[in-house]
Each structure stands twice: as structure tokens, then as C-alpha cells.
């Protein structure tokens, strides 16, 4: 948490390694990518959170020759009341 333990702002980092998805029957090769960058989380209330992150996207095994790029992500989490 930043700047203190009671702050609604969390600062961190994320590293994502993902890929696969190839299909030899269709001639689609596997594709692997590494993503890394800063992450921010805002706890806007007891039941609502907003996450922001972005950074660099580096292909590890890139049959399409896309090259290095960037990514961004916006996500929210809302805890709904229990109905049952």
C-alpha cells in the first residue's frame, strides 16, 4: 500500500508468461509471450476495486514475427450482495 498501510492505493508489478494454442491439424504453431510492467490497484470501497496495469510485451516464440510491443489492462472487481 502506498503511502501508508491505510491507503486505498496499492502499487506493485506483474509478470505474465502465456502461450500455446497451437493446432498441428490446422497448421497453427504455438505462440509464447512474456509481459511485464507496473500494476496499480485502487480499493474504492469495501465491495469495489479498480486495477490498472500495462507494460512491455516480448514474444518468446513468435511465428508471426510481431516483434516487441506493449499492453494495457483495466479491470474492476465488484462484490455483489448475496441473494440466496
N, C-alpha and C positions, 0 to 999 in steps of 0.2 A: 504494500500500500504506500502511496506517496501523497503527501509528505509525512504523514504520521499514521499510526495504527487505526485511527477512527475515520480516515479519509475514505470517500466513496470511489476514489481513483486507484486502480491497480495498474502497475506498469511491469511488463515482462517481455519475453521473447518467445518465438515459436520456431521450431524446425520440423518440417514435414517432408517425409520421403514416401513417395507414392508411385504406383505404376502397375504395369502388367497390362491386361486387357487384350492381349494378342489372341488371334484365332488362326491356326495354321490351315484350317479348312477353307477360310475365306481369304487367306493371304495377308492377314493383318498382323504386323510384327508387334512384339511387346514394346512399350514405351515407358521409360522411367524418368522421374524428375525430382529434384531437391529444391525445396522452397524454404527460405529463412528470412526473418525480419522481426521488427518490434511488434508488440501487442499491447493494446490498452483496453481496460475494462472499466466501465462506469456502472456502479451499483446505484441506480436512480431511485430505488425504493426497495422495500423488503421482498417484493414479488416481481421486480423488473430489472433487467440488466442489459446493457448495450456493449458489444465487443467490436473493436476496430483493429485491423491488422493489415500489414502489407509488407512487401519486400522484394527480394530478388528471386527469380525462378531460373534455375540452372538445369537444363536437360542433361541426364546422365547417359542414357542410351536413346538417341534421337534419330529414328529412321527418316523423319520428315525434314530434318535439318532446320528446325525452327530457330535455334540459337537462344542465347540468354535473353530474358525479358523480365517483366515484373508482374506482380499480382496484388490484388487488394481484396479485402473481405469486410463486410458489415454483417453483424449477426445480432439478434436480440433474443433474449430468453424471458418469457413471461410465465409465471406460475399462476395457473388459474385456480379459482376456488373449487373445492371438492363438491361434486354434485350428487354423489351417492353416499 
